[in-house]
């Protein structure tokens, strides 16, 4: 099967494929009908039946019947087309309502997430303040330790000698 151009099936979904297939079939059948009608007309002219007085009345009657049939088909197509348009409109309205509900739920969830993030930021701020207080107490604790512990001062002197050496101390 093909959609539109020959050997090109770039249909988005099955419904589009069906519509294109119906259009292709309608074109094919209309070509058959035109060819058969032209064939009958040529046959009538060739056999001499077109020279009779009744031929023009037959053509007139056939054109009247054809226009009545075509008008009935046009009425039916407009009625079915209107029904399809209504169905499409209803589907679009349903989709719009679904999009609205999704947008509302997303908005609620976003607000809840923002509230939770604000709470976490506040908790983090309080933890940072507690940690800052502890960091501020570190020099005080180090001073207490150095004053009460004599081994710290000896260790400090030895480590300086190891790091700098005796040559650096003389400078």
Secondary structure by P-SEA (a helix, b strand, c coil): cccccccccccccaaaaaaaaaaaaaaaaaaaaaaaaaaaaaaaaaaccccccaaaaaaaaaaaaaaaaaaaaaaaaaaaaaaaaaaaaaaaaaaaaaaaaaaaaaaaaaaaaaaaaaaaaaaaaaaaaaaaaaaaaaaaaaaaaaaacaaaaaaaaaaaaaacccccccc
